[in-house]
Amino acid sequence: MVDQNAASRVESVELTSTQTQSQMGTISTTIFAFTATLKDRDNKPVPGVALEWLYDGMQLPIGDWQTNADGEAHLDKFNVHQGQKAEIKVVVRDNPDKSKTLSVTG
């Protein structure tokens, strides 16, 4: 459930990624997983915050996200082909000044 007041409590947004490699024939792909972590001014997690994920400036059409009890939201299995660059941005829906961008290369 989205907490309508939670977005105003967000003080910081952290965006991290992990990656694995996948090879199918001659095509090499890097599979990324992203984690957004939202904290308040006391450095405590902020659950129930609605987020938007953007890929190279376009909203990802995969669905709605919100932070869990640990203040985290996850975007899993995002493929980037070898040599391709991608920019991923997470934005607090009701507080768009709170966002974080991460650039990755496959």
C-alpha positions in Angstrom: 0.0 0.0 0.0 1.3 3.4 -1.0 1.7 5.9 1.9 0.7 9.3 0.5 2.8 11.1 3.1 5.9 8.9 2.8 7.3 10.7 -0.2 7.6 13.9 1.7 9.8 12.1 4.3 12.4 10.9 1.7 15.7 12.6 2.3 18.0 10.4 0.3 17.8 8.0 -2.7 20.5 5.4 -3.2 20.7 3.4 -6.4 22.9 0.3 -6.7 23.3 -2.4 -9.3 24.6 -6.0 -9.6 25.3 -7.8 -12.8 25.7 -11.2 -14.3 26.8 -12.2 -17.9 24.7 -14.3 -20.3 26.0 -15.7 -23.5 23.7 -17.1 -26.3 25.8 -18.1 -29.3 27.7 -15.0 -30.3 25.5 -12.5 -28.4 26.8 -11.5 -25.0 24.3 -9.7 -22.7 24.8 -8.3 -19.2 21.8 -8.8 -16.9 21.5 -6.0 -14.3 19.5 -5.9 -11.1 18.9 -2.5 -9.5 18.0 -1.6 -6.0 16.7 1.8 -4.9 16.9 2.5 -1.2 15.1 5.5 0.3 15.9 6.9 3.7 14.6 9.7 5.9 16.5 12.5 7.6 17.3 10.1 10.5 18.8 7.6 8.0 15.8 5.2 8.5 14.1 3.4 5.6 11.0 4.9 4.2 8.5 2.2 3.2 5.4 2.6 1.0 6.8 5.2 -1.4 5.6 5.0 -5.0 8.5 5.1 -7.6 9.0 5.4 -11.3 11.9 3.8 -13.2 13.2 5.5 -16.3 15.4 4.0 -19.0 17.3 6.5 -21.1 14.6 9.1 -20.1 11.6 6.9 -20.9 9.4 5.4 -18.3 9.7 1.7 -18.1 6.3 0.1 -18.8 6.8 -2.9 -16.5 4.4 -1.7 -13.8 4.2 0.3 -10.6 6.8 0.0 -7.8 6.8 1.0 -4.2 9.4 0.6 -1.4 9.1 -2.4 0.9 9.5 -2.4 4.7 13.3 -1.9 4.3 12.7 1.2 2.1 13.9 -0.7 -1.0 12.4 -1.3 -4.5 14.0 -3.7 -7.0 14.2 -3.8 -10.7 15.4 -7.2 -11.7 16.6 -8.8 -15.0 17.3 -5.7 -17.0 19.3 -6.7 -20.1 22.0 -4.6 -21.8 23.8 -6.0 -24.8 27.6 -6.0 -25.0 28.9 -2.5 -25.6 25.5 -0.8 -25.2 25.1 1.9 -22.6 22.0 2.5 -20.5 21.0 5.2 -18.1 18.6 4.1 -15.3 16.9 6.7 -13.2 14.6 6.1 -10.2 12.2 8.9 -9.2 10.0 9.4 -6.2 6.6 9.8 -7.9 5.2 12.3 -5.4 8.5 14.1 -4.8 10.3 14.2 -8.2 13.2 16.3 -6.8 14.2 13.1 -5.1 15.8 10.9 -7.7 19.0 9.0 -8.6 20.6 8.1 -11.9 23.0 5.3 -12.7 24.8 4.7 -16.0 25.7 1.1 -16.9 27.5 -0.6 -19.8 26.9 -4.1 -21.1 
